[in-house]
Amino acid sequence: MTDLVIGADGLHRCAWGASTPDYAAYHDGEWGRPLRGDDALYERMTLEAFQSGLSWLTILRKRPAFRLAFDEFRIEAVAGYGEADVARLLADAGIVRNRAKIEAAIANARAALDLPDGLSALLWSLAPPPRAARPESFTQVPALTPESTAMAKALKKRGFRFVGPTTSYALMQATGMVDDHLAGCHISGSGPA
């Protein structure tokens, strides 16, 4: 597989974004696009944490069930969850049933409520400056960076869980804090390489 492919629609895409219709929709419509808002960023943070050790495709396909199970990722609602909610979530076959990740999602909602300026302000304050150029291949895309390591430390210091440097970098990619669309990808606005 090359890093950039031409889809059936004639558009150049990052190869992973052309591998399934689910990935194509996510690649074209969400990944790498700036996202703001506390609840929206909380959703992405939670999904990235649930993805740890699993395929992102699994999480994408379960996303509607996650949204239903977690009250559309409204921070205030999830922060109020108790043991009955943990039991309900552990019984929900539509989501990833992992107690540690479920408890982390609840703890993270509570931690987000304690942020004086909100989750969006904190996360975006930790975003790196824009790159001079987009990567030419995925070999140039890191799994973690000094900024993602700093983000993970800042979040853990405030009580967040399941937010290591790699997960933090994936969150940065997913929410447009970094743009890892390859040079030549139709999303990048440049032509084929």
N, C-alpha and C positions, 0 to 999 in steps of 0.2 A: 504494500500500500504506500503510495506516495503521500506526502504531507498535504498537498493541494490537489483536489480532483474536480472534474467538471460533472455536475449533476445532470440528471435527465432533463432538467429545465434549462440547461446550457449555462448555468451559473457556476463560477469557481467558488469552491468552499474548502474550508479546512476539512481534511479527510474524515475525521471522526464525525463531523456534522453532516456528512452525506451517507453514513453507514446504515441508518434506519430512518423512517419517516418521523419518529419521535425525536431523534437527535437533530434532524434537519429543522424541524419546527423550533426546537429549543435554541439551536445554533443561530438561526436566522432572526428569531424574535426576541431572545432574552440574553443569551450569554454574551458577556462583554459590553452590555449596554448599561450606562449609568442608572442605578436604582437608588432611590432615596425613600425615606419614610420608615419609622420605627418598626411597624408591623411587617412591612414588606421585607425589610432586612432581617428581622427575626425569623421569618419563614425560611429565607435562604440559609441563614446560619443553622437553623434546626435541620433542614434537609441535608446540608453538607455534613453535619454531625452524624445523622442517620446513615449517610452513604458510607462512612468509614468502614472499610473492609468489604464493601459490596460494590456492585456495578451501579454507575449513575443511572443507567437505563432502568434498573429496578426501581429506583427512587422516582424517576420521572413517571413511570407507569403507575406508581402507587400515590402520586401526588394528589389526585382528587380525594382519595380516601384519607390521606394525611390531613388535608384541609378540613374535611368533615370532622375527623376525630379530634383535631386540635382547634376547634372553633375558629376556623379561617386564620389561624395564627395571630389572633388578637392577643397581644401581650397581657393586657389586664385580665382577660378571661383565663388564660393558661396559668398565670401567676396564682390564681385562686384554686387551682386543682389540689385535691387531697388524695388520700389513699384509695377512695372509691374510684376516682378518675384513673389512677395508676392501674387498678385492677381492670377497669373498663378498657383501657388502652392495651393492656397485655392480652386481653381476650379478642381484640380486633384483628382478624386475619387480613384485613385490607392494608395494614401498615406493617412496618418492621417491628416485631414484638421483642424488644430488647429492654429489659428493666433499667439498666444503667443509662441508656440513651433517652428513655422516656423520663426518668428522674432528672437527667441533665436538662432536657427541654423545659421542664417545669422550673428548675433552679435558674436557668438562663432567663426565663420570663421574669422571675422575681428580681434577678440582678439587673435586668433592663429597666424595670420600674424604678430602681434606686438611682439610676443615672440622672444627674441634675439637668443635663442638656439633651438627654435622650440617646438612644442607640445609634441612630443615623449620624448624629453629630460626632459621637465618639469614633465610630468606624471610619467615617470620611476624614477625620483629623489624622488618622493613622495611614491613610492611603499614600502610596509613593507618588513622586512627580511623574508626569507622562514621559514615556520613552521618546527618544529622538526618532526612532523608526520601529516599525512592526517587525517581529521575528520573521526570518526567511524560512525556517523549519522548526519543527517541534523540539529538535535537539537544543535550540536556543531558549526554550521555555523552561524556567526552573520549577522545581516542586515546592520550593520555599525560598524566601528572600529575607534579608535583614528586616525589612518592613513587616513581613508576615510573622516573623519571630517576635518583633516588638508588639504587634497586634495581639498575638497569643498571650504574651506576658501581661499586657495591659488588661485584657479580658479576664484572665485567670485571677489577677490581683483584685478584680472587682467581683469575683465569685462565679464567673462563667465556667462551664465544664465542656469537655469534648471540643475544645477550640485550640488544638495544637498548631504549630507553624504551617504544616501542610494543609490542614483544614482551613486555616486562615487565608492561605494563598488561594485555595480553590474558591473561597468566598470572595476574595478580591477579583478573581477572574469572572465569576458568575455575575457580579454586580457592577462591573465596569470600572472598578477602582484601578484595574490594570486592563490593558487591551491586548490579549494574546491571539487575536485573529491574525492569521499569517498574511504577510505581504502578498497581494494578489487575490485574497479572498474578497468576494463581492461585498461583504459587510464592510471591508476596510475602505471601500470607495476607490481603490486603485485597480488598475487592470491586471490581467494575468502577468505573472512574473516572467 
